[in-house]
C-alpha cells in the first residue's frame, strides 16, 4: 500500500511556537516594553502586526521577531528616524 502521509518537518514544534497566538501582556514582555506602549503603537501604526477579535488582541511571535529585526541597526550613524 502506498504511503500518502505528508511528512512532518523536523522543525514543526519551533514553527508552532512562532506561529501560535500570544496575549498582549506576553507580547509586551517579549519586546521588553509595557502593555501601554504597544497599545500606543497599535493606534499610531508603528508597532508589529496584530490580530483582533472582539476586544481580544493577539500577536504571533514570528510577527514580533520580524518587526524587531526590521528595527535592528549596526550603529547610530546607520539609523534613520522615521
Secondary structure, DSSP 8 states (H G I E B T S, - for coil): ---------TTHHHHHHHHSEEEHHHHHHHTT--HHHHHHHHHHT-S---EEETTEEEEEHHHHHHHHHTT--SSGGG----
